[in-house]
């Protein structure tokens, strides 16, 4: 007999034969991924229609095709991640065997140090997740659920703790760990996005729009024209610097204004010199 503990559109948890089973469904990621793929395909296909060349500038069509490729790539990524998480998003806490069944392994309850309800604030939106700490590493069994579901999530955490027979966790310690988890997530996420965006920017620009330039003012002088595609390498550089810890985008809001200005000038000045050097070779 099943005793439901928690149920939303994207997750379900229930008790069955004294076991607790958690099942995740990434329908939102799958739906957004499919929608993004459709939108990217329409934009990319529209840029290939020959008749549009009579009405729209070639550079504009290039940017449309570039945007379509970005959307297609993002949509495919979201779709694959959604399918993978849906297929492998099942966790089983077995009372008799005293084990937690993960995707590719089984963990004894003795290796579980804590079960935590985490809170993350991202872009003024608060979300909650449940993680299990196994040998010092956090494994998320429920991700990205919102404030209105907090009470049900608390009930699920307490049910799992009772089954595993864990002691009560100090709330201040959990809050501190929650804040650290949020920071770790963002520190990993930002460099990946910057590097992926920069590589896509330069690769697509180099192969399909190497002659596209940004004209500033009358298009004359040192800053009159800027090549489109090399800027991607500087975006990749920002991601690498963030990944290495030499700069932290999460902490740039704490920088003084003069420090932001100096960093911008020092970092992007080589791009301006390289741009000036390449213009004579690249414009076709």
Buried (B, 14 or more C-beta within 10 A) or exposed (E): EEEEBBEBEBBBBBBEEEBBBBBBBBEEBBEBBBBBBEBBBEBBEBBEEEEBEEEBEEBEBBBBBBBBBBBBBBBBBBBEBBBEBBEEBBBBBBBEEBBBBBEEEEBEBEEBBBBBBBBBEEEEEEBBBBBBBBEEEBBBBBBBBEEEBBEBBBEBBBBBBEBBEBEEBEEEEBEEBBBEBBEEBBBEEBBEEBBBBBBBBBEBBBEEBBBBBBEEEEEEEEEBBBBBBBBBBBBBBBBBBBBEEEBBBEEEEEBEEEEEEEEEEEBEEEBEEBBBEBBEEBEE
